[in-house]
Structures are given as structure tokens and as C-alpha cells.
Amino acid sequence: MLGGGGLVAANVYASASEGGWSGQGSGDAAGASLRSAGMATIDCPDVGARLTDVPEAARGDVDRELAQLDQQIAEAYQRLQQSAYALRQDPKAADNSVMNPLKDKRTATLGRIADAIGRAGNRPDQLDALAPCTLRPAEAAPGGESAAPSQSGGGQDQGGQGQNGGTGQGGNGPVAADYADINSVPPNAPKAPPGGTFRTECGVNENGLFNSDNVIVAPGVSNGAHHFHDYVGNQSNTAFASDQDLADAKTSCADQGDKSTYYWPVLRLQNGKQERDAGAPGGGTEGNAGQIVTPKEVTLTFVGSPSGKVTEMPRLLRIITGDAKAFVNGPANANASWSCTGFEDRQLKDKYPLCPSGSDVVRSFHFQSCWDGRNADSANHRTHVAFADAQGNCPEGFKAIPQLVQRIVYDVDAPSLGDGGKGTPLFAVDSFPEQQHKPVTDHGDFINVFDEGLMRTMVDCINSGRDCGPGDDGKGDDGNGGTAQPGEQPGGGQNTVEPSATAEPEKPAESQPEKTEQPGKTEQPGKPEQSTQPADTAPAGQPAQSDPAAAPRVDATTAPANTTKNQGGATQRDESGAPATAAAPQVSESAPAQAAAVTTPPPANLEPQAVGNGGLAETGANLWPAALGVLLAASGLVMLLRARRLRY
């Protein structure tokens, strides 16, 4: 009896601590995965958005302190996770263990921001009023959007917080309500107006360039984004890249005159796979878990203004479209849209699309098309650029510039929401921990590093109504050749991709054995899939990666991802695209001097990042020693009773 009981207790304790029931992995990465956002959201005032007038001399210090505020929020989520048991017993304990320490740290940081501004100009008053944060239950998220799982199953609750809304592989989203069937969306995208275009081809990040930095918002701060980015174009983009580093870098673009950097949050499949960033800041330690997906296609097109001619962009102009914190801040600056190939007259702002079989997921970003004529950046990374109005007119004092339109295509299947993504995994963009992987937080980043000659060619092509691309030498298409271009409208709306005489249709699903048909995906007759560019946009002979001496970090952030698919014999790496949300850019000035590169090899044996979803078969496999203990204990009890009878 004693031996059997001890075996039961030991096995149950081991299962609970190793994740046999809660779904936590036993490794450091899985154990550190942030799961507390499913239980609550830490809502803090956006300090950066309030700082609209920062002296140039104080910009570097202010940007670093703003990044420190984000780090403090991430650490607060980790304390929430570590205190989960105590908080379930006494929710008010969060004030002393999490929220008050966070307020104290924010107060000190805000004081340093005020001091930095005061040394260069007028010290701002009452910044400390932005120090307090609010702890919101997941069921009462801002805007009335519930983060609680729906009856259809939500996502994979690998953090053991399913009853409180903690879904998804990292325990902090997404949930079933974050997805919508594209067939249920009415056509809502206006047609693109006529005009010239300029296309640049920079590949799909086949070089596997990732990091969780953001040289625009947090220059000089490692892991300033707290989520991973895909990069195409400039191959030296890290938090420590100076303007000169960017100018001297190699580029993945077909036209070597384009060394611009284009980046966005990666898209992940929440399939339990342990990526190289599983134990790294910005990755698994902050709730960004699962397999990074490589885009199938990336189209980068610059379009003109419907109200007149455009002028050249200033070199090193920084633009961010969308709001990475839109779930907490509200959707005012949200600006990304989601759709499916063949259905791009239907666009979603706050939902991920469920695409039918044979149709791919599409992310679109329309960047700001008006510039103040003076600044390459602004204190809050927004006010130096703006969107044109519905007629294409810029605000007073602003000039029309070529508008960047990004279109990113992914070959991913519609997730099986009924079982929480167990059959077909959920997909979602990386995000800050408190943003819960909401699609409304999607955003895109751009730094203009075109050489002056190529920029003039771009403007000439657009203003003369031609369609130009790599190798056109500025001649482009005269309007009779029919070069296929994306049909997005310059005004910032989401638009239909019009069929073109030269647009090649996608291959049918039958020719792609890797993509399995999923429930809820139905072929749509009369909805042929259109492709504005060939699926393989990476030109042959494209430069690989910059020299090791100047290369971005190749640790968990920049190492090439694992292979996920083999389409047509071509190996495709895991990586992905980024979020684009706010209409206002969050651009900052040039970064401090570049730090020495750190090259750390990825872990050798990658295990699934967070498996164990509480299935019946899995539970039985994990607890068979306990079952044996029960039998032993029962046998001991029978023997004891029989011995007592014999004695008396």
C-alpha cells in the first residue's frame, strides 16, 4: 500500500511539474514561455506617442529609455507567470508583486526621459502621470474584444490558462474569434486608379535574416521590438546599424541601387515546433512560439498620387505603417489588411482570413504617401509623414511621395478552430506580449536607402505613367505591354488585385501535395486565384548575406530557419512576415555606432517547443506509473483486510 501510494504521488507530481497536464514543456525555453497574457493584459500609456517635440540632441537617449519601458512590461508579464498560483488565490496580490514595482520602474525611466529632454530644451512636466498601468482581465480587453476562448475551442492552451482565455502556443493568443471566413466578407476594396508604378524585387527572406530589434523605434537597444521580424533588402539591419552601415550594406534586391530595408513581424504556425528563438528574448521567452513561415511571395511596389505628381523621397526616410500596440492603444492607427488570393476585393483589418482550398493568405501594407518636406524622422516617428485624403490630397505643407505598397503571400492552411488548432495549427503574427497576437497589431517598417539615380528613375516612371521594374533602365512598360502589378489604391485603402493579361494563375492545389485540404475550405468556382508577380520573386544570383564582420547577429535572431516545405523541389525555409497597423510612422533617427556582431550557433537538437495538449492518449502515456501504483495500493489493501480476518 505504501509503495503503491508513493508511486502514485511521485508520478502525479512529476506530470504536473513537467507539463503532462498543463502542456508546459520541460526545457528552459518552454518553461520560460510567457503564458500570463492569457490571464490578464497589462495596459500602459503609450509614452512615445505623447512625445511629439523631442530635441534632436535628446533623441538617442529618449529612444533607448522608451525601449526600456517595453522591457519593463515584458518583465512584468514574466512575474505574472511566476506568481500565477499566488494570484489565483489572491488576485489583489498582483498590486504588490507586479503592478507597483512596474510603476516604480516606469517612474524612474520617465524621470530620465524628462531629464534628457531638459538638457537639450524645455523639460516636460507631468510625465510621471504616465507611470501607472492597469491590469485588465483577458475577458475585458480594450475595445470590448474578448480574449476568452470560444465554444469552438480557441487555440492551443499550452500554458494551462485556457479557462482564463490563455490560448495559442505561447498561452497569450490568438483565439478562435480572431479568424473569419473570407467568404463571409463582402467586397469592400475599391479598384486601383490608373497611374505609373515602380516595382523592386528583394526576395522572400530566403537568407533567413531575423532579429527582434527595431532600428527605427529603438536604435542601440537589443530586442527593442520584443518580437521577431522578417527582413528583405538591406542585409545589415540591427539595432546597432548606423546610417553609414545601412548605406554600405549588401542588399537582397535585384537592383543593387536599392539598399532599402523592408521588415515586418514574422508569421508563425503554432504547431509546437521549437524554433531557434525558442529560448531567446523576442521569441519563446515572450510568448512568440511556433514555426516561422517563409513567405511564398513578396511584392514591393511604389505607386503615385491620384491628385498629381510625386517628388523624390529623402534618403534615409523612415516610415512605419500600423500600430504594433493597437490591441491596447485602440485601432485608430491600425493599417494592415488581410485577405486571400482570388478574394482580394475583400479585406479584413482585425481578423485573420480563413482561405478556401487552393487560396493563399495575403497581408497588405499601404505606407504613408505624404512627407513634411523637411524631416527624415520625427520624435514620435509619426508626424513627419501622413496619409493623403480620399481624393489623394496631402495635408497642408506636405508633399506627395511615392507610396510603398507591400503584398506578402503565405501558403498556409486554414486552422481547425473546432479543436483549437490541433488538427491544422493556428497561424498568427509575432507581437509584444500584451498584444496577444491580434491581427490588428500588424505593422510594416521601411527605411529608404535607394541611391539618388534609382530614386529619380522611380519618380520619372511613376509621373510619366509607366510601369517599371528591375532591369527596365527606367523605360518600363508603355501601357501596352501589360506588366502585372498589384492593384492597390494609393490612397491608403485596401484594394482589389485586378486580373491582368500577363498575370499567371496560381497552380492548382493538386500540384502541391504538401498542402492538405482542411475542413471549412471550399473551392470557389468563379473565383480564380490571381498572382500579380511570379511566386519566386528572388532573382537568381542574388547576394546571400553580408560579410560576417558587418552582418547582423546570427544567434537565435538571424540564423536561417529550419526547412518547412519543398515545393517543386525547391527548399523553403521557415520565416515570415510582419505586422502593419498604424497609419502613423514610428520612425526614429539614425542609430548609435554599430556594436560588434555576436555569432552564436543555434542549438543542436531542436525538440518540439511546447507539446502536450492534454489528449487522452497522451495523459494515459504520461500517467501509467500512477496506474500501476493504484493497483499496488489496492492489492496491499486486500492483503491487509484478509490478514485481519485470519487474525480474528
N, C-alpha and C positions, 0 to 999 in steps of 0.2 A: 504493500500500500504506500509506504513512504517513498520507495524508489519510483513507483509509477507517478505519484503526485509531484515529486521533484522534477521528473521528466516533462510533465505537462507544463509546470510553471516555467521551467527553463526555456522550452520551445516557444511558448506564447510570448514570453518577454523578448526573446531573440527576434521573433517575427515582427513584433511591434517596433523594435528599435531599428531593424534593418529594412523596414518598408514593406513587409509582406502584406500588410493590410492597408497602410496609408498610401502606398505607392512610391514612397521615397526610395531612391537608390542608396546603396551603402557607400558609394565613393564620395570623396570630398566634394566633387563638382555637384553631384545630385543633392548631397546634404546641404550644400550652400545655396541651392537654387531658391530664389525668392518666391515664397508662396503666400506671403501675408497680404498682398494686394487683393486677393480674393476675399479676404475677411474685411478689409477696410481700405479706403483711399485717403492718403494724406494730401489735403488740398492746401497749397501755399500760394500766396500772392505772387504773381509774375513780376519780379523786381525789374528785370531787363526791359519789359515793355513800358515801365514808368520812367525810365531814364532816357528822356528824349534829347537832352542837351548836356553831353559829356565832353569836356575839353579834350582836344586831340592828345595832349600830353598825358592825360589820365586814362586813355582808352585801354592800354595794355593791362594796367593794374585792375581796372574795373571788370574787364572781361574775365580775368583769372578769378576774381572774387565771385562773379556770377556763376562760374563753373563750380566753385566751391559750394555754393548754395545747393546746386543739383546733387553734389556728392553727399551733402548732409541729409538730403531727403532719402537717397538710396540707403545710407547707413541707418536711418530711422526705420525703414522697411525691414532691414535685417534684424533690428532689435525687436520689432513686432513679431517676427517669426520666432526668434529665440524666446520670447515671453508669451508665446501663444497659449500655453497651458494656464499660466497665471492669469492671463487676460480673460480666458473663458470663465474662470472662477470669479473674477472681479474686473469687469470692463473698465472701471474708473482708474484702475492701476496704470492704464496707458498714459495718463497725465504725468505721473511721476517718473515712469520708466522710459517714456518715448517722447511725448509732446513737449514737456517742459525743458528737457535737455536740448531738443531741437530748437526751441525758441531761443534759448540762451546762445547757442552756436550761431543762429541766424542774426541775433542782435549784435554779436561781436563782428560778424562779417559785414553787416550793413554799416557798422561804425567805420570799418576800414574803407569801405566804398566812399562814404561821406568824406573821410579824411583825404583820400586820393583826389577826389574832385575838388575839395577845398584847397589843396596845394596848388592846383592849376587854375582855379577860378573861384566861383562862389559855392561855398559848402551848402549842400541841400539840407533842408530842415525836415524833421519828422520821418526820416527813412525808417527809424526803428518801429514805426507803426506797422510796417510790413513784415515784422518778425513772426507774429503768431500764425500758426497753421491750424487747420481744422481736420479732425479725424472723422471721416464720413463712412458709415457702414456701406458695404458694396451695394446693398439693395436700394440705397438712397443716393446714388451717384448724381453729379450735377446734370441739369437738363432733364431730369426725370427718367433717364435711361437706366434701366435695371441691369445690374451685372450678375444677378442671380441666374442660375441655370434654369432653362425652361423645362417643361414636361417632356420635351423630346430628347433631353439628355445633355444639352450643353456641350461641354468639351471634356477632354480627359482630365479628370481631377487627380493629378498625381501629387498634390500637396496635402491631401486629406482634409480639404476645406470645402468640399462640394456643397454641403448644406448651407454654407455661407456665401456661395457664389464664386468660389475659387476654382475656376475651370482652366482648361488648357494645360499644356505640358509643364509650364513653369508655375502653375497654380494661380496665375493672375490674368486669365483670359486667353483667347476670346470665348464667347458663349454663343449658343445657337442663334440668339436674337441678332447677332452681328452679321448674319448672312441673309441674302434674299435671292430668290429665283429670278433670273434675268427675264424670264417670260412674263413675270408679273409686273414688270416695269414698263409704263407707257413710253412711247417715243418722246424724248424731251430735249434733243440736241439739234440746234439749228445747223443749217448747211453752211459750209465754209464759203466765204466770199471769194471771188476771183482775185488773183494777185500773184506776184512773184514769190519764190521760196528759195532757200538755200539749205541744202542737206549736208550734214557732216556724219561720217561713219566711223565709229570708235569701238566697235565690237560689243561684246556682252559681258565683259569682265572675265574672259576666259583665262586671264593671267591669275585669277584668284586673289585680287587685291582687296583686302578688307581692313578696317580698323574701327574702333569705337571713338575716334577723335572727331573734332569738328573745328577745323582751322578757321572757319568763319566766325562762329559764335564763341569758341573757347580756345583761342590761339595760345600755344605754350602749355596747355593742360592735357595731360594724358587721360584718355577715357572721358573727355568732356561731353560726349554725346550720350553715354550710358546705354547705347545700343549700337549695333554694327551697321556699317554702310558698305554698299557696293560702290566701286569706283570705276569709271571709264574715262579715257582721255589721259590727263596728266598722271604720271606714274610715281610722283614723289609727294603725294598729298598725305601729310601727317599734321598733327597739331603743331609741330615744330618747324614746318616748312615756311621759309621766308618768301617774300615776293621774288627774290632772285632765284631761290631754289625752284620755284614753280616755273620761272622763265627758262631755267637751264635743264629742266627735266626731259625725259623721254615721254612720248605720247603713244597711246594705242590707236590714235586716229589715223585714217588712211592718208589724209592730207597732213603732212608734218608741220604745216603752218598753224595747225590748231593744237595748242598745248593746254587748252582749257580743261578744267576739271569739272566733271559731272558726277554727282553722287546722290544716293538715296538710301533709306533703310532697307536692309535685306528682307526678303520674303522667306519664311521658313515653313516646312511641313512639320507639324507636331506629331512625329511618328516614333518618338522615343530614341531616335538616333543621337549618339553623343558626338557632337562636332568638336573641332579643335578648340573652340572657345568655351567649352562646357564648364571649365573651371576658371574662366577669365573674367575680369571686370568688363561690363558691357554685354557679356554673353550669359552663360548659365547662372552666374552668381547674382544676376539682376533680373532673372525671370525670362530671359530671351533664350529659349531652349528649342532644340529640334534641328532638323536637317535644312541647311541653307540651299535654296533653289537657284540654279543658274537661269537667267532669262533666256528664253528661246530667241528673242529678237529685241533689239533696242533701236528705236528710230529717233534721231535728233534733228529737228527741222526748225529753221528760223523763218518766220513769216512777217509780212509787213502790216501796215496800218490801213484800215479801210477809209480813213479820212485824209490821207495824204502820204507824202514820202517820209522815209525814216532816215535818221542820222546815225553815224557810227557810234558803237558802244565805246566808252573809255576803257583803256587797258586796265586789267585787274578789277574791273567792276564786279562786286559781289552781290548775288541775289539769292534769297531763299523764298520759295513759294510754299505756302501752307504753314500750319502751326503744329509743331511736334507735341504741344501740350493742350490740344484743342478739347480733349475729354474733360479736363479740369477747367481750362480757361473759357470754354464755350466755343461754338462753331463759327464765330464771326470771321475768323481768318482762315477757316478750312478751305482748301482749294484743290485737292486731288480729286480724281474721279475714277470709278471702276466700271468695267464693262466686260463683254465677251466678244471675240471675233465673230463677225457676221451679225452682231447686235449692237454696233457702236452708235446707233441712233438712240440708244437707251443708256443713260449714265447714272451711276449711284455715287453719292457723296459720303454717306455714313454707313454703308453696308458693303461687305464683300460679296461678289456675284457668285451664284451657283450656275455654272455654264452647262449647257447640254452636251451630250457626247459629240466629239469632233470639233468642239469650240474651245478656244483657249482664253485664259484670264488676261485682261488688259488693264494696265494702270496708265493714267494720263496726267501730265502736269502742264499747266499753262503758266509761264512765268510773267512777271510784270513787264510791260512794254513802254513805260514812260520813265524818264530819267530827269533829275532836277538840274542837269547841265553843269554841276559843279563837283559833286562828291562821288567817289567810288564806293563809299560805305557811309553808314550813319551810326549814331550812338546806340540806337535800339535795333539796328540792322533792318530797318523798315522804311524810314521816311525819305530816303534818297531816291527811292523808286516807287512807282504806283501803277495801278491798272488804269487803262482807258475806260471811258464810259461806254454805254451800249452802242453809241454811234462811232466809237473809235477815237474820241477826242481825249487828249491828255489834260490833267489839271493845269491851271494857270501857272506859268513859269516852268513847266516840264516839257521835254522834247520826246518825240516818238523815236524809239529804237527798235531794232529787230526783236521780235518776241520769240523766245525759245519755247518750243513745244516738244515735250518728251513723251514717247509712247513705248511702254515696256510690256512685252508679251511673255506669259508663262504657260508652259504645258503642265498644268496641274489639274487633277480631277476634282469634281465637286465633292466635298467631305460628306460622310454619312452622319448626319446630325442626330438621327434616331438612336444611335449607340454611342454618342459622344465622340465620334471620330475614330472609333476603334477599327471599323471596317476599312474606311478610307479616311486618312488623317485630315484634321483641320489644317488650314493654312492661314498665316497672319503675318503682318509686318512686325519687325522689331520696334520697341518703344521704350520710353522712360518707364521705370517700374510702376509709377502711379497711373499711367495712361492705359493700362490693361489691354494693350494690343488692339485698340479700337481703330477701325479703318479711317475714321475722321482725323486721326493724328498723322496721316501720311503727309510727307513733305519732300521737296527736292531742293538741291543746292547746286549753284553754278558760280564759277569764277572765270571771267573772260581772260584767256591768255592766247587769243588769236594774234598773229603778227599783223602789223598795220596793213600790209598789202592784201592779205586774205580778207581782212575786215572790210577794206574798200571794195573788194570783189563781191563780198556778200551784199553790201548795201546797194551796189550797182545792179546786181541780179534782181534783188527784191524790187527796187524802184523802177526798173525797166520791165517788170512783169515776166521775167524769165524764171525757169526752174533749173537751178544749178546744183551740182553735187561734186564729189571728189573726181578730179581729173578733167573737169569741164573747162578749166582755164578761163572761167568767167563767162563762157559762151552760153552754157546751159541749154535749155530747151526753148525753142521759139514759140511754143504753144501748139505746134502741130505734131510734135513727136509723142507727146503723151507720157512723160515720165511720171510714174506713180508716186504720189505724195499723200501724206496723211491729210485728212480733210478737216483739221481743227480750225476753229474760228479764232482770229487774232484777238477778239475782244475779251478773252478770258473765260468764255463759256465752254461747255463740253459739246463736241460736235461729231457728226457722222463721218465715217470714212467712206467716201463715195467710190463706187466701182470705177475703175479706170481701164482703158483699153489695154494697158500693159500690166495691170495688176495680176499677179499669178495667184490662182486659188490655192488654198491650203490642201495638202494631201489628205485624202480621207482617212478616218480613224483606223480603217482596216489595215492600212500600210504601216501603222505604228503599233506593233504588238505590245510595246511596253505600257501603253495607255489603256487600261481596262475600263470597260463601260460600268458606270456606277448607277445605283438606284437614283431616280429623280432626274437623270439626264436623258432627254429625249431628243432625237433628231428633229430638226425643224425644217420641213420642206419649204422651199421658197426663201430660206434664209442662208444663202451661200456664204461661206466664210471668205472674207476679203483680206488680202495681205498687202499692205502698202509698200513693203520692202521685202526683198528675199529674206528667208528666215535666217540665213547666215550673213550677218552684216559685218563680220570681221574679215577684212581683206587679207588675202594671202601675203605672206611676207611681212606681216605686221610685227612691229618690235615687241619683244617679250616683256621684259621688265628692266627697269633702270639698274645701273651698276650697284653692286652691294654697298659701296661706300655712300651712295646717295639714296638708297632705296628706303621705302617705308619699313616699319618694323615687320619682321616675318615671324612673330611669335604666334599666339593664338589669333592675332588680329589679321595678319596678312598672308599666312600660309595658304597655298591652294587647297581648295576644299576637296572632299572625297568625291569620287565619281558616283553619279546617281543614275544616269540613263545612258543608253547607247542607241542613238537614233541614226539609222543609216550608216552604221559603222563608225560614227564619229563620237569619241568620248566626250561627255559633257560633265563639267564639274558642278558641284553644289555651290551656288551662291545666290545672290538675289538682288532685289530692287529695294527702293527706299520709300519712305512716307513723304507725301507732299500735301500740306494742308492750308497754311495761312496765306492770305493774299498779300501779306506784307513780308518783306525780306528780313531775315535776321542775320545781316552780314556784318562782319567786323573788319577791322583794319589788318594790315599785314602782321604776321606772327613774329615773335622774337626769333633770335638766331636759332638755327636748326641744331637739335641735340644729336648726340652720337646714336647711330642706329643700333638697335638691340636685336640680335637674331637668335631666337631660341627655337630648337626643333620641336615639332609637335609631339605629343605623347605617342608612344609606340603602339600600344594595344588599346584601341578605342572600343569601349563597351557601350551598350545602349545607355543613353543618358539618364533616362528615368522610366523604367518599365515597372510592371506590377500594377495592373489596373483593378485588382480585386476580383478577377474572374474566379468562377467556382473551381475549375481545374487547377488554376494557379494556387488558390488557397489550400486545396487538398494536398498539392505537392509540397507546399511550404510547411504544412502542419502535420505531416504523417507521424513524426516522432511523438507529438502530443496525443494522437490517436492511440499509438502503442502504449503510451503512459496510462491512458484511461483504461485500457484492457488490463494492464498490470495492476492498477489500483483496484479494479473490480474483482480480479482474481484473488488479490490479497484479502479483500473484504469477505468473499465467500469462504476462504480458508479460515479466517478468524471466526466467522459465525459457526462453521462446522466444528471447530476446535472447542468453542464454548459449549455446544450441545454435547459433545463427547465428554467434556469435563463434568457436566451436571447430569 
